[in-house]
C-alpha cells in the first residue's frame, strides 16, 4: 500500500514583502501581530505594510 502524500502546508504570506515563507521562520508585526518573514526581520522591518503606513516614515522626524 502506498502512503498518501501530506497535504498540510506550513507557509504564510509575509505582510511586509508578500513572499510566502515557512511560518516557523518569521516574527509577528510589532503593531498587529501578523506574519513578518525572517528576511524582512533581518533587514530591520518590524511592521507590516499597513501598520507602517499608519505610523508613517519615522526616519524624517529625527
C-alpha positions, -999 to +999 in steps of 0.1 A: +000+000+000+013+034-010+011+062+015-009+093+006+012+125+004+006+150+032-015+180+022-005+201+052+012+234+045+034+253+069+036+285+049+024+321+055+025+352+034+048+380+047+027+411+053+057+433+046+071+419+013+044+394+001+067+364-001+055+330+011+077+316+038+076+289+064+055+300+093+082+290+118+107+312+101+094+347+109+082+371+136+050+389+144+044+425+134+050+450+162+017+467+155-008+440+148+009+406+151+006+395+115+035+375+100+068+391+090+093+368+073+128+362+085+144+380+056+124+412+063+131+408+100+169+406+093+165+438+072+151+456+102+114+455+092+093+452+123+059+463+110+036+451+082+028+475+053-005+486+069+010+493+103+040+512+087+016+533+067-003+542+099+029+552+117+045+569+087+081+572+080+098+579+113+133+585+098+123+620+087+115+631+122+150+626+136 
